[in-house]
Amino acid sequence: MFEILLDRYNLKPEESIFINDDDTGRSYKTANEMGILGRVVLPNNVDDIEKMLMDYGIKV
């Protein structure tokens, strides 16, 4: 799935971010292995998402 998105939209993994609210953590680990930044966030928790974005230097 990640490879398809990167190819289709001409994205660079190191310039992409994946926000995962699946508590199994499998998807974000795969994304990280491909060079895509991201982690699991608390579902439906805007504060946690904003914190993650700020951690990666993305202003909201």
PyMOL Python script that loads the backbone (N, CA, C, O; Angstrom):
from pymol import cmd

cmd.read_pdbstr("""\
ATOM      1  N   MET A   1       0.821  -1.179   0.000  1.00  0.00           N
ATOM      2  CA  MET A   1       0.000   0.000   0.000  1.00  0.00           C
ATOM      3  C   MET A   1       0.877   1.259   0.000  1.00  0.00           C
ATOM      4  O   MET A   1       0.621   2.195  -0.758  1.00  0.00           O
ATOM      5  N   PHE A   2       1.907   1.281   0.848  1.00  0.00           N
ATOM      6  CA  PHE A   2       2.768   2.457   0.927  1.00  0.00           C
ATOM      7  C   PHE A   2       3.518   2.690  -0.378  1.00  0.00           C
ATOM      8  O   PHE A   2       3.636   3.825  -0.839  1.00  0.00           O
ATOM      9  N   GLU A   3       4.019   1.620  -0.965  1.00  0.00           N
ATOM     10  CA  GLU A   3       4.742   1.754  -2.233  1.00  0.00           C
ATOM     11  C   GLU A   3       3.834   2.315  -3.321  1.00  0.00           C
ATOM     12  O   GLU A   3       4.263   3.143  -4.124  1.00  0.00           O
ATOM     13  N   ILE A   4       2.595   1.871  -3.348  1.00  0.00           N
ATOM     14  CA  ILE A   4       1.647   2.357  -4.354  1.00  0.00           C
ATOM     15  C   ILE A   4       1.410   3.854  -4.167  1.00  0.00           C
ATOM     16  O   ILE A   4       1.425   4.610  -5.139  1.00  0.00           O
ATOM     17  N   LEU A   5       1.191   4.285  -2.925  1.00  0.00           N
ATOM     18  CA  LEU A   5       0.962   5.709  -2.663  1.00  0.00           C
ATOM     19  C   LEU A   5       2.177   6.556  -3.018  1.00  0.00           C
ATOM     20  O   LEU A   5       2.048   7.614  -3.633  1.00  0.00           O
ATOM     21  N   LEU A   6       3.359   6.084  -2.626  1.00  0.00           N
ATOM     22  CA  LEU A   6       4.579   6.829  -2.932  1.00  0.00           C
ATOM     23  C   LEU A   6       4.762   6.971  -4.432  1.00  0.00           C
ATOM     24  O   LEU A   6       5.073   8.056  -4.924  1.00  0.00           O
ATOM     25  N   ASP A   7       4.568   5.870  -5.166  1.00  0.00           N
ATOM     26  CA  ASP A   7       4.732   5.892  -6.622  1.00  0.00           C
ATOM     27  C   ASP A   7       3.662   6.733  -7.304  1.00  0.00           C
ATOM     28  O   ASP A   7       3.966   7.563  -8.160  1.00  0.00           O
ATOM     29  N   ARG A   8       2.418   6.517  -6.923  1.00  0.00           N
ATOM     30  CA  ARG A   8       1.299   7.189  -7.589  1.00  0.00           C
ATOM     31  C   ARG A   8       1.373   8.710  -7.445  1.00  0.00           C
ATOM     32  O   ARG A   8       1.080   9.441  -8.392  1.00  0.00           O
ATOM     33  N   TYR A   9       1.761   9.180  -6.269  1.00  0.00           N
ATOM     34  CA  TYR A   9       1.777  10.618  -6.011  1.00  0.00           C
ATOM     35  C   TYR A   9       3.186  11.213  -5.998  1.00  0.00           C
ATOM     36  O   TYR A   9       3.395  12.353  -5.585  1.00  0.00           O
ATOM     37  N   ASN A  10       4.145  10.408  -6.461  1.00  0.00           N
ATOM     38  CA  ASN A  10       5.539  10.850  -6.574  1.00  0.00           C
ATOM     39  C   ASN A  10       6.047  11.448  -5.254  1.00  0.00           C
ATOM     40  O   ASN A  10       6.605  12.545  -5.227  1.00  0.00           O
ATOM     41  N   LEU A  11       5.842  10.707  -4.171  1.00  0.00           N
ATOM     42  CA  LEU A  11       6.241  11.149  -2.836  1.00  0.00           C
ATOM     43  C   LEU A  11       7.567  10.526  -2.444  1.00  0.00           C
ATOM     44  O   LEU A  11       7.899   9.415  -2.857  1.00  0.00           O
ATOM     45  N   LYS A  12       8.316  11.259  -1.643  1.00  0.00           N
ATOM     46  CA  LYS A  12       9.553  10.728  -1.074  1.00  0.00           C
ATOM     47  C   LYS A  12       9.245  10.236   0.338  1.00  0.00           C
ATOM     48  O   LYS A  12       8.615  10.956   1.111  1.00  0.00           O
ATOM     49  N   PRO A  13       9.672   9.036   0.685  1.00  0.00           N
ATOM     50  CA  PRO A  13       9.380   8.510   2.024  1.00  0.00           C
ATOM     51  C   PRO A  13       9.820   9.452   3.142  1.00  0.00           C
ATOM     52  O   PRO A  13       9.097   9.642   4.119  1.00  0.00           O
ATOM     53  N   GLU A  14      11.009  10.041   2.995  1.00  0.00           N
ATOM     54  CA  GLU A  14      11.545  10.899   4.053  1.00  0.00           C
ATOM     55  C   GLU A  14      10.801  12.228   4.180  1.00  0.00           C
ATOM     56  O   GLU A  14      11.005  12.966   5.143  1.00  0.00           O
ATOM     57  N   GLU A  15       9.939  12.532   3.209  1.00  0.00           N
ATOM     58  CA  GLU A  15       9.131  13.752   3.270  1.00  0.00           C
ATOM     59  C   GLU A  15       7.667  13.438   3.550  1.00  0.00           C
ATOM     60  O   GLU A  15       6.805  14.310   3.438  1.00  0.00           O
ATOM     61  N   SER A  16       7.389  12.187   3.915  1.00  0.00           N
ATOM     62  CA  SER A  16       6.025  11.738   4.165  1.00  0.00           C
ATOM     63  C   SER A  16       5.851  11.380   5.636  1.00  0.00           C
ATOM     64  O   SER A  16       6.818  11.090   6.339  1.00  0.00           O
ATOM     65  N   ILE A  17       4.602  11.406   6.084  1.00  0.00           N
ATOM     66  CA  ILE A  17       4.298  11.060   7.465  1.00  0.00           C
ATOM     67  C   ILE A  17       3.056  10.174   7.486  1.00  0.00           C
ATOM     68  O   ILE A  17       2.122  10.373   6.710  1.00  0.00           O
ATOM     69  N   PHE A  18       3.063   9.211   8.371  1.00  0.00           N
ATOM     70  CA  PHE A  18       1.942   8.279   8.502  1.00  0.00           C
ATOM     71  C   PHE A  18       1.411   8.366   9.922  1.00  0.00           C
ATOM     72  O   PHE A  18       2.138   8.132  10.888  1.00  0.00           O
ATOM     73  N   ILE A  19       0.140   8.704  10.036  1.00  0.00           N
ATOM     74  CA  ILE A  19      -0.520   8.784  11.344  1.00  0.00           C
ATOM     75  C   ILE A  19      -1.378   7.543  11.478  1.00  0.00           C
ATOM     76  O   ILE A  19      -2.288   7.315  10.681  1.00  0.00           O
ATOM     77  N   ASN A  20      -1.085   6.747  12.486  1.00  0.00           N
ATOM     78  CA  ASN A  20      -1.722   5.450  12.657  1.00  0.00           C
ATOM     79  C   ASN A  20      -2.501   5.427  13.969  1.00  0.00           C
ATOM     80  O   ASN A  20      -1.939   5.681  15.034  1.00  0.00           O
ATOM     81  N   ASP A  21      -3.791   5.124  13.889  1.00  0.00           N
ATOM     82  CA  ASP A  21      -4.570   4.978  15.119  1.00  0.00           C
ATOM     83  C   ASP A  21      -4.953   3.524  15.386  1.00  0.00           C
ATOM     84  O   ASP A  21      -5.836   3.243  16.196  1.00  0.00           O
ATOM     85  N   ASP A  22      -4.283   2.612  14.700  1.00  0.00           N
ATOM     86  CA  ASP A  22      -4.473   1.171  14.913  1.00  0.00           C
ATOM     87  C   ASP A  22      -3.525   0.724  16.013  1.00  0.00           C
ATOM     88  O   ASP A  22      -2.308   0.817  15.856  1.00  0.00           O
ATOM     89  N   ASP A  23      -4.058   0.247  17.106  1.00  0.00           N
ATOM     90  CA  ASP A  23      -3.215  -0.067  18.266  1.00  0.00           C
ATOM     91  C   ASP A  23      -2.326  -1.291  18.093  1.00  0.00           C
ATOM     92  O   ASP A  23      -1.540  -1.602  18.988  1.00  0.00           O
ATOM     93  N   THR A  24      -2.427  -1.996  16.964  1.00  0.00           N
ATOM     94  CA  THR A  24      -1.516  -3.122  16.757  1.00  0.00           C
ATOM     95  C   THR A  24      -0.127  -2.627  16.381  1.00  0.00           C
ATOM     96  O   THR A  24       0.869  -3.307  16.629  1.00  0.00           O
ATOM     97  N   GLY A  25      -0.060  -1.430  15.776  1.00  0.00           N
ATOM     98  CA  GLY A  25       1.220  -0.831  15.425  1.00  0.00           C
ATOM     99  C   GLY A  25       1.909  -1.443  14.223  1.00  0.00           C
ATOM    100  O   GLY A  25       3.026  -1.042  13.896  1.00  0.00           O
ATOM    101  N   ARG A  26       1.295  -2.383  13.565  1.00  0.00           N
ATOM    102  CA  ARG A  26       1.959  -3.047  12.434  1.00  0.00           C
ATOM    103  C   ARG A  26       2.157  -2.118  11.247  1.00  0.00           C
ATOM    104  O   ARG A  26       3.210  -2.141  10.610  1.00  0.00           O
ATOM    105  N   SER A  27       1.159  -1.305  10.946  1.00  0.00           N
ATOM    106  CA  SER A  27       1.249  -0.446   9.758  1.00  0.00           C
ATOM    107  C   SER A  27       2.334   0.599   9.899  1.00  0.00           C
ATOM    108  O   SER A  27       3.092   0.833   8.958  1.00  0.00           O
ATOM    109  N   TYR A  28       2.424   1.235  11.063  1.00  0.00           N
ATOM    110  CA  TYR A  28       3.429   2.294  11.193  1.00  0.00           C
ATOM    111  C   TYR A  28       4.828   1.708  11.203  1.00  0.00           C
ATOM    112  O   TYR A  28       5.768   2.362  10.750  1.00  0.00           O
ATOM    113  N   LYS A  29       4.991   0.495  11.706  1.00  0.00           N
ATOM    114  CA  LYS A  29       6.317  -0.131  11.682  1.00  0.00           C
ATOM    115  C   LYS A  29       6.754  -0.388  10.239  1.00  0.00           C
ATOM    116  O   LYS A  29       7.916  -0.177   9.890  1.00  0.00           O
ATOM    117  N   THR A  30       5.826  -0.838   9.410  1.00  0.00           N
ATOM    118  CA  THR A  30       6.135  -1.046   7.996  1.00  0.00           C
ATOM    119  C   THR A  30       6.487   0.275   7.333  1.00  0.00           C
ATOM    120  O   THR A  30       7.445   0.348   6.564  1.00  0.00           O
ATOM    121  N   ALA A  31       5.722   1.317   7.625  1.00  0.00           N
ATOM    122  CA  ALA A  31       6.006   2.642   7.061  1.00  0.00           C
ATOM    123  C   ALA A  31       7.390   3.117   7.490  1.00  0.00           C
ATOM    124  O   ALA A  31       8.158   3.613   6.666  1.00  0.00           O
ATOM    125  N   ASN A  32       7.711   2.971   8.770  1.00  0.00           N
ATOM    126  CA  ASN A  32       9.017   3.392   9.280  1.00  0.00           C
ATOM    127  C   ASN A  32      10.144   2.626   8.605  1.00  0.00           C
ATOM    128  O   ASN A  32      11.186   3.209   8.304  1.00  0.00           O
ATOM    129  N   GLU A  33       9.961   1.349   8.363  1.00  0.00           N
ATOM    130  CA  GLU A  33      10.984   0.546   7.695  1.00  0.00           C
ATOM    131  C   GLU A  33      11.245   1.047   6.272  1.00  0.00           C
ATOM    132  O   GLU A  33      12.336   0.871   5.730  1.00  0.00           O
ATOM    133  N   MET A  34      10.226   1.674   5.678  1.00  0.00           N
ATOM    134  CA  MET A  34      10.371   2.219   4.325  1.00  0.00           C
ATOM    135  C   MET A  34      10.909   3.643   4.334  1.00  0.00           C
ATOM    136  O   MET A  34      11.136   4.225   3.273  1.00  0.00           O
ATOM    137  N   GLY A  35      11.114   4.209   5.515  1.00  0.00           N
ATOM    138  CA  GLY A  35      11.637   5.564   5.616  1.00  0.00           C
ATOM    139  C   GLY A  35      10.581   6.624   5.839  1.00  0.00           C
ATOM    140  O   GLY A  35      10.891   7.815   5.862  1.00  0.00           O
ATOM    141  N   ILE A  36       9.332   6.204   6.004  1.00  0.00           N
ATOM    142  CA  ILE A  36       8.234   7.136   6.259  1.00  0.00           C
ATOM    143  C   ILE A  36       8.142   7.380   7.761  1.00  0.00           C
ATOM    144  O   ILE A  36       8.102   6.430   8.544  1.00  0.00           O
ATOM    145  N   LEU A  37       8.109   8.640   8.164  1.00  0.00           N
ATOM    146  CA  LEU A  37       7.971   8.970   9.572  1.00  0.00           C
ATOM    147  C   LEU A  37       6.554   8.654  10.046  1.00  0.00           C
ATOM    148  O   LEU A  37       5.605   8.678   9.262  1.00  0.00           O
ATOM    149  N   GLY A  38       6.426   8.363  11.314  1.00  0.00           N
ATOM    150  CA  GLY A  38       5.097   8.150  11.857  1.00  0.00           C
ATOM    151  C   GLY A  38       5.115   7.297  13.105  1.00  0.00           C
ATOM    152  O   GLY A  38       6.119   6.681  13.462  1.00  0.00           O
ATOM    153  N   ARG A  39       3.972   7.286  13.749  1.00  0.00           N
ATOM    154  CA  ARG A  39       3.806   6.480  14.941  1.00  0.00           C
ATOM    155  C   ARG A  39       2.319   6.304  15.194  1.00  0.00           C
ATOM    156  O   ARG A  39       1.480   6.868  14.491  1.00  0.00           O
ATOM    157  N   VAL A  40       2.012   5.514  16.205  1.00  0.00           N
ATOM    158  CA  VAL A  40       0.626   5.313  16.613  1.00  0.00           C
ATOM    159  C   VAL A  40       0.192   6.499  17.456  1.00  0.00           C
ATOM    160  O   VAL A  40       0.936   6.960  18.321  1.00  0.00           O
ATOM    161  N   VAL A  41      -1.008   6.991  17.203  1.00  0.00           N
ATOM    162  CA  VAL A  41      -1.596   8.051  18.014  1.00  0.00           C
ATOM    163  C   VAL A  41      -2.845   7.503  18.691  1.00  0.00           C
ATOM    164  O   VAL A  41      -3.399   6.483  18.280  1.00  0.00           O
ATOM    165  N   LEU A  42      -3.270   8.193  19.724  1.00  0.00           N
ATOM    166  CA  LEU A  42      -4.505   7.806  20.394  1.00  0.00           C
ATOM    167  C   LEU A  42      -5.675   8.084  19.457  1.00  0.00           C
ATOM    168  O   LEU A  42      -5.784   9.185  18.919  1.00  0.00           O
ATOM    169  N   PRO A  43      -6.557   7.094  19.252  1.00  0.00           N
ATOM    170  CA  PRO A  43      -7.693   7.297  18.341  1.00  0.00           C
ATOM    171  C   PRO A  43      -8.548   8.489  18.764  1.00  0.00           C
ATOM    172  O   PRO A  43      -8.854   8.667  19.943  1.00  0.00           O
ATOM    173  N   ASN A  44      -8.922   9.292  17.784  1.00  0.00           N
ATOM    174  CA  ASN A  44      -9.812  10.440  17.992  1.00  0.00           C
ATOM    175  C   ASN A  44      -9.280  11.435  19.010  1.00  0.00           C
ATOM    176  O   ASN A  44     -10.056  12.084  19.711  1.00  0.00           O
ATOM    177  N   ASN A  45      -7.950  11.559  19.095  1.00  0.00           N
ATOM    178  CA  ASN A  45      -7.352  12.477  20.060  1.00  0.00           C
ATOM    179  C   ASN A  45      -6.520  13.511  19.301  1.00  0.00           C
ATOM    180  O   ASN A  45      -5.371  13.262  18.936  1.00  0.00           O
ATOM    181  N   VAL A  46      -7.125  14.667  19.076  1.00  0.00           N
ATOM    182  CA  VAL A  46      -6.471  15.713  18.309  1.00  0.00           C
ATOM    183  C   VAL A  46      -5.184  16.177  18.988  1.00  0.00           C
ATOM    184  O   VAL A  46      -4.196  16.467  18.313  1.00  0.00           O
ATOM    185  N   ASP A  47      -5.190  16.249  20.309  1.00  0.00           N
ATOM    186  CA  ASP A  47      -3.991  16.700  21.026  1.00  0.00           C
ATOM    187  C   ASP A  47      -2.806  15.782  20.753  1.00  0.00           C
ATOM    188  O   ASP A  47      -1.682  16.254  20.582  1.00  0.00           O
ATOM    189  N   ASP A  48      -3.049  14.476  20.711  1.00  0.00           N
ATOM    190  CA  ASP A  48      -1.963  13.529  20.457  1.00  0.00           C
ATOM    191  C   ASP A  48      -1.442  13.679  19.029  1.00  0.00           C
ATOM    192  O   ASP A  48      -0.239  13.584  18.785  1.00  0.00           O
ATOM    193  N   ILE A  49      -2.346  13.909  18.102  1.00  0.00           N
ATOM    194  CA  ILE A  49      -1.931  14.112  16.709  1.00  0.00           C
ATOM    195  C   ILE A  49      -1.121  15.399  16.584  1.00  0.00           C
ATOM    196  O   ILE A  49      -0.086  15.418  15.918  1.00  0.00           O
ATOM    197  N   GLU A  50      -1.588  16.471  17.219  1.00  0.00           N
ATOM    198  CA  GLU A  50      -0.839  17.729  17.177  1.00  0.00           C
ATOM    199  C   GLU A  50       0.545  17.572  17.799  1.00  0.00           C
ATOM    200  O   GLU A  50       1.520  18.119  17.285  1.00  0.00           O
ATOM    201  N   LYS A  51       0.636  16.829  18.901  1.00  0.00           N
ATOM    202  CA  LYS A  51       1.930  16.595  19.549  1.00  0.00           C
ATOM    203  C   LYS A  51       2.866  15.854  18.604  1.00  0.00           C
ATOM    204  O   LYS A  51       4.039  16.207  18.479  1.00  0.00           O
ATOM    205  N   MET A  52       2.346  14.825  17.939  1.00  0.00           N
ATOM    206  CA  MET A  52       3.173  14.065  17.000  1.00  0.00           C
ATOM    207  C   MET A  52       3.692  14.965  15.888  1.00  0.00           C
ATOM    208  O   MET A  52       4.874  14.910  15.548  1.00  0.00           O
ATOM    209  N   LEU A  53       2.829  15.786  15.324  1.00  0.00           N
ATOM    210  CA  LEU A  53       3.243  16.681  14.257  1.00  0.00           C
ATOM    211  C   LEU A  53       4.303  17.665  14.746  1.00  0.00           C
ATOM    212  O   LEU A  53       5.281  17.930  14.046  1.00  0.00           O
ATOM    213  N   MET A  54       4.108  18.204  15.945  1.00  0.00           N
ATOM    214  CA  MET A  54       5.106  19.115  16.511  1.00  0.00           C
ATOM    215  C   MET A  54       6.428  18.405  16.770  1.00  0.00           C
ATOM    216  O   MET A  54       7.494  18.989  16.574  1.00  0.00           O
ATOM    217  N   ASP A  55       6.365  17.133  17.214  1.00  0.00           N
ATOM    218  CA  ASP A  55       7.580  16.347  17.421  1.00  0.00           C
ATOM    219  C   ASP A  55       8.399  16.218  16.141  1.00  0.00           C
ATOM    220  O   ASP A  55       9.628  16.153  16.180  1.00  0.00           O
ATOM    221  N   TYR A  56       7.694  16.183  14.992  1.00  0.00           N
ATOM    222  CA  TYR A  56       8.367  16.070  13.700  1.00  0.00           C
ATOM    223  C   TYR A  56       8.645  17.435  13.069  1.00  0.00           C
ATOM    224  O   TYR A  56       9.078  17.513  11.920  1.00  0.00           O
ATOM    225  N   GLY A  57       8.394  18.514  13.825  1.00  0.00           N
ATOM    226  CA  GLY A  57       8.694  19.848  13.334  1.00  0.00           C
ATOM    227  C   GLY A  57       7.687  20.415  12.360  1.00  0.00           C
ATOM    228  O   GLY A  57       7.997  21.328  11.594  1.00  0.00           O
ATOM    229  N   ILE A  58       6.473  19.872  12.388  1.00  0.00           N
ATOM    230  CA  ILE A  58       5.420  20.351  11.506  1.00  0.00           C
ATOM    231  C   ILE A  58       4.527  21.286  12.302  1.00  0.00           C
ATOM    232  O   ILE A  58       3.932  20.889  13.304  1.00  0.00           O
ATOM    233  N   LYS A  59       4.437  22.535  11.850  1.00  0.00           N
ATOM    234  CA  LYS A  59       3.630  23.530  12.548  1.00  0.00           C
ATOM    235  C   LYS A  59       2.161  23.338  12.199  1.00  0.00           C
ATOM    236  O   LYS A  59       1.799  23.122  11.043  1.00  0.00           O
ATOM    237  N   VAL A  60       1.334  23.420  13.221  1.00  0.00           N
ATOM    238  CA  VAL A  60      -0.114  23.290  13.011  1.00  0.00           C
ATOM    239  C   VAL A  60      -0.833  24.549  13.433  1.00  0.00           C
ATOM    240  O   VAL A  60      -2.057  24.625  13.329  1.00  0.00           O
TER     241      VAL A  60
END
""", "prot")
cmd.dss("prot")
cmd.show_as("cartoon", "prot")
cmd.util.cbc("prot")
cmd.orient("prot")
